[in-house]
């Protein structure tokens, strides 16, 4: 499918991220490893890993850095 002036391609926006998910992305953006993110948020390492996986799935990206860039471009973090 190609876009035309009469029929532009519509891209659905990804679902909004919650405050907890944005907190994880903000700490990753600061360069903290998963262990440090877990300690800072008082979560287990496994919980942080699950949140990162869920964020990537929701945003349809393959790597956490892509999610960080997505949030930074939208000035969410």
C-alpha positions, 0 to 999 in steps of 0.5 A, a space after each residue: 500500500 502506498 500513500 497518496 494525497 487522497 489516501 495517506 497511510 495511517 499509522 496507529 500510535 503506540 499505547 501510552 506508557 505508564 509512569 512505572 514504565 517511563 521510570 524504567 526508560 528514564 533510568 536506562 537513558 541515564 545509562 544505568 544497568 538493569 541491576 541498578 535500575 532494579 535497586 533504584 526502583 526497589 524491584 527485582 531484576 526479573 521484574 525490570 527485565 519483564 517491564 523492559 520486554 513489555 515496553 518493547 512489545 508495546 512499542 514494537 521495537 526490538 531493543 531497549 535503546 529503541 524504546 529509550 529513543 522513542 520516549 526521548 523524542 516524544 519528551 516523555 523522559 
